[in-house]
């Protein structure tokens, strides 16, 4: 196992163990229904916290809130298409000549 993966696996194991322990304690002290409800709320809060930390880390690498989760799509980049029948620029799925055949223009 790579040494860079050990802290990640250790953190995940601690998170799973702590959440299981917290769930069992809440269920034991407050009953099944209240304990399960509190456990679900804690899990959701933990997921939102983890997601917030991931977004914060992405911002430090240059991904703003506008570009998070958009893949390789550039800012304001639109692909232009050219009709294969008449050679005109196409803005949509069909050309003015009626043809649906088009190719991207790079």
N, CA, C and O atoms as CSV, one atom per row, in Angstrom:
chain,resi,resn,atom,element,x,y,z
A,1,UNK,N,N,0.840,-1.174,0.000
A,1,UNK,CA,C,0.000,0.000,0.000
A,1,UNK,C,C,0.886,1.239,0.000
A,1,UNK,O,O,1.897,1.303,0.699
A,2,UNK,N,N,0.484,2.209,-0.793
A,2,UNK,CA,C,1.211,3.464,-0.892
A,2,UNK,C,C,1.110,4.224,0.425
A,2,UNK,O,O,0.053,4.246,1.056
A,3,UNK,N,N,2.212,4.847,0.838
A,3,UNK,CA,C,2.219,5.559,2.115
A,3,UNK,C,C,1.324,6.794,2.092
A,3,UNK,O,O,0.917,7.270,3.152
A,4,UNK,N,N,1.006,7.329,0.898
A,4,UNK,CA,C,0.132,8.502,0.830
A,4,UNK,C,C,-1.332,8.140,1.063
A,4,UNK,O,O,-2.143,9.014,1.368
A,5,UNK,N,N,-1.683,6.847,0.922
A,5,UNK,CA,C,-3.052,6.420,1.144
A,5,UNK,C,C,-3.340,6.095,2.607
A,5,UNK,O,O,-4.503,6.090,3.013
A,6,UNK,N,N,-2.328,5.828,3.392
A,6,UNK,CA,C,-2.544,5.432,4.779
A,6,UNK,C,C,-3.272,6.491,5.608
A,6,UNK,O,O,-4.186,6.127,6.347
A,7,UNK,N,N,-2.919,7.786,5.531
A,7,UNK,CA,C,-3.687,8.772,6.310
A,7,UNK,C,C,-5.149,8.865,5.884
A,7,UNK,O,O,-6.026,9.090,6.718
A,8,UNK,N,N,-5.412,8.693,4.590
A,8,UNK,CA,C,-6.786,8.766,4.096
A,8,UNK,C,C,-7.599,7.593,4.629
A,8,UNK,O,O,-8.721,7.774,5.102
A,9,UNK,N,N,-7.037,6.402,4.552
A,9,UNK,CA,C,-7.738,5.220,5.057
A,9,UNK,C,C,-7.912,5.285,6.568
A,9,UNK,O,O,-8.941,4.861,7.095
A,10,UNK,N,N,-6.920,5.810,7.262
A,10,UNK,CA,C,-7.013,5.950,8.712
A,10,UNK,C,C,-8.124,6.935,9.084
A,10,UNK,O,O,-8.892,6.682,10.012
A,11,UNK,N,N,-8.211,8.047,8.369
A,11,UNK,CA,C,-9.248,9.037,8.627
A,11,UNK,C,C,-10.633,8.463,8.350
A,11,UNK,O,O,-11.575,8.716,9.100
A,12,UNK,N,N,-10.758,7.683,7.263
A,12,UNK,CA,C,-12.042,7.066,6.946
A,12,UNK,C,C,-12.443,6.047,8.005
A,12,UNK,O,O,-13.609,5.983,8.395
A,13,UNK,N,N,-11.480,5.245,8.474
A,13,UNK,CA,C,-11.776,4.250,9.502
A,13,UNK,C,C,-12.187,4.918,10.809
A,13,UNK,O,O,-13.091,4.441,11.494
A,14,UNK,N,N,-11.528,6.015,11.156
A,14,UNK,CA,C,-11.895,6.758,12.371
A,14,UNK,C,C,-13.294,7.344,12.219
A,14,UNK,O,O,-14.080,7.302,13.165
A,15,UNK,N,N,-13.620,7.886,11.056
A,15,UNK,CA,C,-14.940,8.462,10.823
A,15,UNK,C,C,-16.031,7.399,10.925
A,15,UNK,O,O,-17.064,7.627,11.554
A,16,UNK,N,N,-15.806,6.243,10.313
A,16,UNK,CA,C,-16.803,5.169,10.366
A,16,UNK,C,C,-16.967,4.675,11.797
A,16,UNK,O,O,-18.092,4.465,12.252
A,17,UNK,N,N,-15.864,4.486,12.510
A,17,UNK,CA,C,-15.939,4.027,13.898
A,17,UNK,C,C,-16.622,5.025,14.812
A,17,UNK,O,O,-17.429,4.647,15.661
A,18,UNK,N,N,-16.299,6.305,14.641
A,18,UNK,CA,C,-16.910,7.341,15.477
A,18,UNK,C,C,-18.402,7.474,15.192
A,18,UNK,O,O,-19.198,7.635,16.117
A,19,UNK,N,N,-18.783,7.408,13.931
A,19,UNK,CA,C,-20.201,7.527,13.607
A,19,UNK,C,C,-20.988,6.308,14.084
A,19,UNK,O,O,-22.129,6.442,14.528
A,20,UNK,N,N,-20.393,5.134,13.998
A,20,UNK,CA,C,-21.051,3.931,14.508
A,20,UNK,C,C,-21.195,4.010,16.021
A,20,UNK,O,O,-22.250,3.682,16.566
A,21,UNK,N,N,-20.145,4.440,16.696
A,21,UNK,CA,C,-20.201,4.585,18.149
A,21,UNK,C,C,-21.212,5.631,18.584
A,21,UNK,O,O,-21.960,5.415,19.537
A,22,UNK,N,N,-21.238,6.767,17.889
A,22,UNK,CA,C,-22.204,7.815,18.226
A,22,UNK,C,C,-23.627,7.331,17.984
A,22,UNK,O,O,-24.528,7.624,18.769
A,23,UNK,N,N,-23.825,6.603,16.919
A,23,UNK,CA,C,-25.165,6.069,16.630
A,23,UNK,C,C,-25.626,5.090,17.680
A,23,UNK,O,O,-26.782,5.126,18.102
A,24,UNK,N,N,-24.726,4.205,18.110
A,24,UNK,CA,C,-25.093,3.240,19.145
A,24,UNK,C,C,-25.371,3.930,20.478
A,24,UNK,O,O,-26.314,3.567,21.183
A,25,UNK,N,N,-24.553,4.922,20.824
A,25,UNK,CA,C,-24.780,5.649,22.079
A,25,UNK,C,C,-26.094,6.427,22.062
A,25,UNK,O,O,-26.846,6.411,23.038
A,26,UNK,N,N,-26.363,7.102,20.955
A,26,UNK,CA,C,-27.617,7.850,20.855
A,26,UNK,C,C,-28.829,6.927,20.919
A,26,UNK,O,O,-29.830,7.245,21.560
A,27,UNK,N,N,-28.730,5.789,20.254
A,27,UNK,CA,C,-29.831,4.833,20.279
A,27,UNK,C,C,-30.011,4.242,21.671
A,27,UNK,O,O,-31.142,4.017,22.101
A,28,UNK,N,N,-28.932,3.993,22.370
A,28,UNK,CA,C,-29.004,3.414,23.716
A,28,UNK,C,C,-29.620,4.391,24.716
A,28,UNK,O,O,-30.472,3.997,25.512
A,29,UNK,N,N,-29.204,5.651,24.686
A,29,UNK,CA,C,-29.656,6.610,25.687
A,29,UNK,C,C,-31.023,7.231,25.365
A,29,UNK,O,O,-31.784,7.545,26.280
A,30,UNK,N,N,-31.339,7.409,24.086
A,30,UNK,CA,C,-32.563,8.120,23.742
A,30,UNK,C,C,-33.634,7.248,23.109
A,30,UNK,O,O,-34.684,7.767,22.733
A,31,UNK,N,N,-33.421,5.981,22.980
A,31,UNK,CA,C,-34.397,5.107,22.336
A,31,UNK,C,C,-34.142,5.023,20.836
A,31,UNK,O,O,-33.363,5.787,20.266
A,32,UNK,N,N,-34.819,4.078,20.232
A,32,UNK,CA,C,-34.535,3.793,18.824
A,32,UNK,C,C,-34.936,4.939,17.899
A,32,UNK,O,O,-34.137,5.361,17.064
A,33,UNK,N,N,-36.145,5.442,18.032
A,33,UNK,CA,C,-36.641,6.452,17.101
A,33,UNK,C,C,-35.873,7.769,17.218
A,33,UNK,O,O,-35.445,8.329,16.209
A,34,UNK,N,N,-35.700,8.257,18.423
A,34,UNK,CA,C,-34.987,9.522,18.619
A,34,UNK,C,C,-33.511,9.351,18.277
A,34,UNK,O,O,-32.908,10.227,17.657
A,35,UNK,N,N,-32.935,8.230,18.678
A,35,UNK,CA,C,-31.523,7.965,18.382
A,35,UNK,C,C,-31.258,7.857,16.891
A,35,UNK,O,O,-30.260,8.378,16.395
A,36,UNK,N,N,-32.155,7.179,16.172
A,36,UNK,CA,C,-31.976,7.026,14.726
A,36,UNK,C,C,-32.153,8.377,14.022
A,36,UNK,O,O,-31.427,8.681,13.075
A,37,UNK,N,N,-33.104,9.177,14.476
A,37,UNK,CA,C,-33.300,10.501,13.889
A,37,UNK,C,C,-32.067,11.383,14.116
A,37,UNK,O,O,-31.600,12.060,13.200
A,38,UNK,N,N,-31.555,11.366,15.338
A,38,UNK,CA,C,-30.358,12.151,15.640
A,38,UNK,C,C,-29.153,11.630,14.840
A,38,UNK,O,O,-28.329,12.416,14.373
A,39,UNK,N,N,-29.057,10.319,14.689
A,39,UNK,CA,C,-27.952,9.731,13.931
A,39,UNK,C,C,-28.003,10.159,12.464
A,39,UNK,O,O,-26.965,10.465,11.877
A,40,UNK,N,N,-29.190,10.184,11.868
A,40,UNK,CA,C,-29.331,10.629,10.478
A,40,UNK,C,C,-28.966,12.101,10.357
A,40,UNK,O,O,-28.305,12.503,9.400
A,41,UNK,N,N,-29.394,12.905,11.326
A,41,UNK,CA,C,-29.054,14.335,11.304
A,41,UNK,C,C,-27.542,14.542,11.408
A,41,UNK,O,O,-26.982,15.398,10.722
A,42,UNK,N,N,-26.882,13.758,12.265
A,42,UNK,CA,C,-25.420,13.864,12.403
A,42,UNK,C,C,-24.732,13.453,11.113
A,42,UNK,O,O,-23.775,14.104,10.694
A,43,UNK,N,N,-25.201,12.379,10.472
A,43,UNK,CA,C,-24.621,11.948,9.202
A,43,UNK,C,C,-24.768,13.026,8.133
A,43,UNK,O,O,-23.823,13.301,7.395
A,44,UNK,N,N,-25.945,13.634,8.047
A,44,UNK,CA,C,-26.149,14.679,7.043
A,44,UNK,C,C,-25.263,15.886,7.322
A,44,UNK,O,O,-24.700,16.469,6.396
A,45,UNK,N,N,-25.136,16.263,8.589
A,45,UNK,CA,C,-24.257,17.386,8.934
A,45,UNK,C,C,-22.807,17.062,8.579
A,45,UNK,O,O,-22.076,17.926,8.093
A,46,UNK,N,N,-22.394,15.826,8.819
A,46,UNK,CA,C,-21.026,15.424,8.488
A,46,UNK,C,C,-20.802,15.457,6.976
A,46,UNK,O,O,-19.731,15.858,6.521
A,47,UNK,N,N,-21.796,15.041,6.196
A,47,UNK,CA,C,-21.656,15.071,4.740
A,47,UNK,C,C,-21.548,16.498,4.225
A,47,UNK,O,O,-20.729,16.784,3.352
A,48,UNK,N,N,-22.382,17.408,4.771
A,48,UNK,CA,C,-22.292,18.800,4.360
A,48,UNK,C,C,-20.955,19.412,4.756
A,48,UNK,O,O,-20.398,20.214,4.006
A,49,UNK,N,N,-20.433,19.045,5.920
A,49,UNK,CA,C,-19.141,19.550,6.368
A,49,UNK,C,C,-18.016,19.054,5.453
A,49,UNK,O,O,-17.132,19.826,5.081
A,50,UNK,N,N,-18.050,17.778,5.093
A,50,UNK,CA,C,-17.028,17.216,4.203
A,50,UNK,C,C,-17.095,17.887,2.838
A,50,UNK,O,O,-16.062,18.213,2.253
A,51,UNK,N,N,-18.302,18.092,2.331
A,51,UNK,CA,C,-18.456,18.750,1.039
A,51,UNK,C,C,-17.957,20.192,1.090
A,51,UNK,O,O,-17.348,20.667,0.130
A,52,UNK,N,N,-18.204,20.890,2.186
A,52,UNK,CA,C,-17.726,22.257,2.358
A,52,UNK,C,C,-16.202,22.292,2.356
A,52,UNK,O,O,-15.603,23.183,1.754
A,53,UNK,N,N,-15.569,21.322,3.029
A,53,UNK,CA,C,-14.101,21.274,3.039
A,53,UNK,C,C,-13.542,20.982,1.660
A,53,UNK,O,O,-12.505,21.530,1.289
A,54,UNK,N,N,-14.215,20.118,0.884
A,54,UNK,CA,C,-13.750,19.817,-0.475
A,54,UNK,C,C,-13.833,21.052,-1.361
A,54,UNK,O,O,-12.912,21.323,-2.132
A,55,UNK,N,N,-14.920,21.798,-1.260
A,55,UNK,CA,C,-15.040,23.014,-2.056
A,55,UNK,C,C,-13.995,24.040,-1.656
A,55,UNK,O,O,-13.459,24.747,-2.509
A,56,UNK,N,N,-13.704,24.126,-0.374
A,56,UNK,CA,C,-12.681,25.055,0.111
A,56,UNK,C,C,-11.304,24.659,-0.441
A,56,UNK,O,O,-10.509,25.521,-0.814
A,57,UNK,N,N,-11.032,23.358,-0.488
A,57,UNK,CA,C,-9.758,22.884,-1.035
A,57,UNK,C,C,-9.683,23.139,-2.536
A,57,UNK,O,O,-8.617,23.477,-3.051
A,58,UNK,N,N,-10.802,22.979,-3.246
A,58,UNK,CA,C,-10.800,23.227,-4.683
A,58,UNK,C,C,-10.553,24.699,-4.993
A,58,UNK,O,O,-9.886,25.026,-5.974
A,59,UNK,N,N,-11.091,25.588,-4.156
A,59,UNK,CA,C,-10.861,27.019,-4.374
A,59,UNK,C,C,-9.381,27.365,-4.250
A,59,UNK,O,O,-8.897,28.267,-4.935
A,60,UNK,N,N,-8.663,26.659,-3.384
A,60,UNK,CA,C,-7.238,26.937,-3.236
A,60,UNK,C,C,-6.449,26.496,-4.463
A,60,UNK,O,O,-5.331,26.965,-4.678
A,61,UNK,N,N,-7.022,25.588,-5.283
A,61,UNK,CA,C,-6.368,25.160,-6.516
A,61,UNK,C,C,-6.821,25.965,-7.727
A,61,UNK,O,O,-6.425,25.656,-8.850
A,62,UNK,N,N,-7.647,26.998,-7.521
A,62,UNK,CA,C,-8.050,27.857,-8.616
A,62,UNK,C,C,-9.428,27.598,-9.162
A,62,UNK,O,O,-9.841,28.257,-10.116
A,63,UNK,N,N,-10.163,26.651,-8.585
A,63,UNK,CA,C,-11.528,26.396,-9.026
A,63,UNK,C,C,-12.454,27.237,-8.169
A,63,UNK,O,O,-12.569,27.004,-6.966
A,64,UNK,N,N,-13.111,28.207,-8.771
A,64,UNK,CA,C,-14.046,29.041,-8.030
A,64,UNK,C,C,-15.378,28.341,-7.864
A,64,UNK,O,O,-15.564,27.224,-8.347
A,65,UNK,N,N,-16.290,28.985,-7.192
A,65,UNK,CA,C,-17.607,28.396,-6.996
A,65,UNK,C,C,-18.375,28.324,-8.317
A,65,UNK,O,O,-19.308,27.531,-8.443
A,66,UNK,N,N,-17.994,29.141,-9.300
A,66,UNK,CA,C,-18.675,29.111,-10.579
A,66,UNK,C,C,-18.245,27.902,-11.404
A,66,UNK,O,O,-19.034,27.399,-12.204
A,67,UNK,N,N,-17.009,27.420,-11.226
A,67,UNK,CA,C,-16.498,26.347,-12.070
A,67,UNK,C,C,-16.474,24.999,-11.381
A,67,UNK,O,O,-16.093,24.011,-12.010
A,68,UNK,N,N,-16.868,24.909,-10.101
A,68,UNK,CA,C,-16.836,23.643,-9.393
A,68,UNK,C,C,-17.891,22.714,-9.960
A,68,UNK,O,O,-19.064,23.074,-10.057
A,69,UNK,N,N,-17.465,21.513,-10.334
A,69,UNK,CA,C,-18.385,20.506,-10.829
A,69,UNK,C,C,-18.761,20.631,-12.287
A,69,UNK,O,O,-19.692,19.962,-12.735
A,70,UNK,N,N,-18.070,21.463,-13.041
A,70,UNK,CA,C,-18.413,21.636,-14.456
A,70,UNK,C,C,-17.455,20.898,-15.373
A,70,UNK,O,O,-17.574,21.011,-16.593
A,71,UNK,N,N,-16.510,20.147,-14.829
A,71,UNK,CA,C,-15.591,19.382,-15.651
A,71,UNK,C,C,-14.622,20.269,-16.400
A,71,UNK,O,O,-14.076,21.221,-15.842
A,72,UNK,N,N,-14.409,19.952,-17.674
A,72,UNK,CA,C,-13.449,20.686,-18.482
A,72,UNK,C,C,-14.097,21.792,-19.294
A,72,UNK,O,O,-13.457,22.356,-20.181
A,73,UNK,N,N,-15.325,22.108,-19.018
A,73,UNK,CA,C,-16.014,23.155,-19.759
A,73,UNK,C,C,-15.391,24.507,-19.441
A,73,UNK,O,O,-15.307,24.899,-18.277
A,74,UNK,N,N,-14.969,25.199,-20.445
A,74,UNK,CA,C,-14.326,26.491,-20.246
A,74,UNK,C,C,-15.330,27.597,-20.008
A,74,UNK,O,O,-16.525,27.431,-20.255
A,75,UNK,N,N,-14.847,28.710,-19.532
A,75,UNK,CA,C,-15.702,29.853,-19.236
A,75,UNK,C,C,-16.030,30.579,-20.530
A,75,UNK,O,O,-15.138,31.160,-21.148
A,76,UNK,N,N,-17.272,30.560,-20.949
A,76,UNK,CA,C,-17.697,31.278,-22.136
A,76,UNK,C,C,-17.296,30.638,-23.451
A,76,UNK,O,O,-17.393,31.297,-24.485
A,77,UNK,N,N,-16.854,29.398,-23.468
A,77,UNK,CA,C,-16.443,28.730,-24.693
A,77,UNK,C,C,-17.657,28.037,-25.304
A,77,UNK,O,O,-18.268,27.178,-24.668
A,78,UNK,N,N,-18.000,28.399,-26.507
A,78,UNK,CA,C,-19.118,27.787,-27.218
A,78,UNK,C,C,-18.577,27.123,-28.468
A,78,UNK,O,O,-17.739,27.691,-29.168
A,79,UNK,N,N,-19.049,25.935,-28.744
A,79,UNK,CA,C,-18.632,25.214,-29.943
A,79,UNK,C,C,-19.495,25.687,-31.105
A,79,UNK,O,O,-20.720,25.745,-30.999
A,80,UNK,N,N,-18.853,26.020,-32.200
A,80,UNK,CA,C,-19.566,26.427,-33.403
A,80,UNK,C,C,-19.654,25.231,-34.327
A,80,UNK,O,O,-18.738,24.411,-34.393
A,81,UNK,N,N,-20.770,25.138,-35.044
A,81,UNK,CA,C,-20.992,24.042,-35.975
A,81,UNK,C,C,-21.160,24.587,-37.379
A,81,UNK,O,O,-21.658,25.696,-37.575
A,82,UNK,N,N,-20.732,23.783,-38.370
A,82,UNK,CA,C,-20.846,24.138,-39.778
A,82,UNK,C,C,-21.663,23.055,-40.464
A,82,UNK,O,O,-21.428,21.865,-40.258
A,83,UNK,N,N,-22.614,23.471,-41.271
A,83,UNK,CA,C,-23.467,22.536,-42.010
A,83,UNK,C,C,-22.627,21.800,-43.060
A,83,UNK,O,O,-21.815,22.417,-43.749
A,84,UNK,N,N,-22.819,20.499,-43.181
A,84,UNK,CA,C,-22.066,19.725,-44.162
A,84,UNK,C,C,-22.643,19.883,-45.568
A,84,UNK,O,O,-21.937,19.662,-46.553
A,85,UNK,N,N,-23.904,20.258,-45.670
A,85,UNK,CA,C,-24.527,20.398,-46.987
A,85,UNK,C,C,-24.179,21.720,-47.650
A,85,UNK,O,O,-23.726,21.744,-48.794
A,86,UNK,N,N,-24.388,22.828,-46.932
A,86,UNK,CA,C,-24.196,24.144,-47.569
A,86,UNK,C,C,-22.999,24.913,-47.024
A,86,UNK,O,O,-22.585,25.894,-47.643
A,87,UNK,N,N,-22.423,24.508,-45.890
A,87,UNK,CA,C,-21.245,25.167,-45.339
A,87,UNK,C,C,-21.550,26.373,-44.474
A,87,UNK,O,O,-20.628,27.086,-44.077
A,88,UNK,N,N,-22.810,26.625,-44.169
A,88,UNK,CA,C,-23.176,27.773,-43.333
A,88,UNK,C,C,-23.012,27.414,-41.860
A,88,UNK,O,O,-23.028,26.244,-41.478
A,89,UNK,N,N,-22.854,28.457,-41.044
A,89,UNK,CA,C,-22.734,28.237,-39.602
A,89,UNK,C,C,-24.110,27.888,-39.033
A,89,UNK,O,O,-25.101,28.545,-39.352
A,90,UNK,N,N,-24.169,26.858,-38.196
A,90,UNK,CA,C,-25.429,26.345,-37.658
A,90,UNK,C,C,-25.549,26.767,-36.206
A,90,UNK,O,O,-24.612,26.589,-35.427
A,91,UNK,N,N,-26.694,27.326,-35.836
A,91,UNK,CA,C,-26.985,27.701,-34.449
A,91,UNK,C,C,-28.208,26.918,-33.997
A,91,UNK,O,O,-29.315,27.457,-33.971
A,92,UNK,N,N,-28.025,25.685,-33.650
A,92,UNK,CA,C,-29.129,24.822,-33.231
A,92,UNK,C,C,-28.906,23.424,-33.771
A,92,UNK,O,O,-27.784,23.044,-34.103
A,93,UNK,N,N,-29.979,22.667,-33.853
A,93,UNK,CA,C,-29.825,21.295,-34.322
A,93,UNK,C,C,-30.028,21.174,-35.825
A,93,UNK,O,O,-29.636,20.166,-36.414
A,94,UNK,N,N,-30.633,22.180,-36.464
A,94,UNK,CA,C,-30.943,22.095,-37.879
A,94,UNK,C,C,-30.479,23.361,-38.599
A,94,UNK,O,O,-30.610,24.470,-38.081
A,95,UNK,N,N,-29.947,23.179,-39.771
A,95,UNK,CA,C,-29.486,24.310,-40.594
A,95,UNK,C,C,-30.684,24.954,-41.300
A,95,UNK,O,O,-31.769,24.375,-41.354
A,96,UNK,N,N,-30.474,26.152,-41.836
A,96,UNK,CA,C,-31.531,26.854,-42.577
A,96,UNK,C,C,-31.908,26.094,-43.847
A,96,UNK,O,O,-33.036,26.205,-44.328
A,97,UNK,N,N,-30.960,25.316,-44.393
A,97,UNK,CA,C,-31.249,24.557,-45.599
A,97,UNK,C,C,-32.049,23.280,-45.301
A,97,UNK,O,O,-32.504,22.606,-46.226
A,98,UNK,N,N,-32.220,22.950,-44.027
A,98,UNK,CA,C,-33.022,21.777,-43.644
A,98,UNK,C,C,-32.202,20.567,-43.252
A,98,UNK,O,O,-32.765,19.562,-42.816
A,99,UNK,N,N,-30.893,20.634,-43.392
A,99,UNK,CA,C,-30.022,19.513,-43.086
A,99,UNK,C,C,-29.724,19.458,-41.575
A,99,UNK,O,O,-29.571,20.488,-40.917
A,100,UNK,N,N,-29.647,18.237,-41.055
A,100,UNK,CA,C,-29.265,18.054,-39.662
A,100,UNK,C,C,-27.800,17.662,-39.523
A,100,UNK,O,O,-27.287,17.559,-38.409
A,101,UNK,N,N,-27.126,17.444,-40.644
A,101,UNK,CA,C,-25.732,17.020,-40.600
A,101,UNK,C,C,-24.842,18.236,-40.404
A,101,UNK,O,O,-24.916,19.202,-41.163
A,102,UNK,N,N,-24.006,18.179,-39.386
A,102,UNK,CA,C,-23.106,19.295,-39.071
A,102,UNK,C,C,-21.821,18.754,-38.477
A,102,UNK,O,O,-21.762,17.618,-38.008
A,103,UNK,N,N,-20.795,19.590,-38.505
A,103,UNK,CA,C,-19.523,19.215,-37.889
A,103,UNK,C,C,-19.042,20.367,-37.035
A,103,UNK,O,O,-19.319,21.527,-37.338
A,104,UNK,N,N,-18.318,20.052,-35.959
A,104,UNK,CA,C,-17.835,21.137,-35.087
A,104,UNK,C,C,-16.709,21.901,-35.764
A,104,UNK,O,O,-15.922,21.336,-36.524
A,105,UNK,N,N,-16.647,23.176,-35.480
A,105,UNK,CA,C,-15.620,24.051,-36.008
A,105,UNK,C,C,-14.705,24.456,-34.865
A,105,UNK,O,O,-15.124,25.143,-33.934
A,106,UNK,N,N,-13.448,24.023,-34.943
A,106,UNK,CA,C,-12.497,24.302,-33.864
A,106,UNK,C,C,-11.604,25.462,-34.216
A,106,UNK,O,O,-10.740,25.839,-33.424
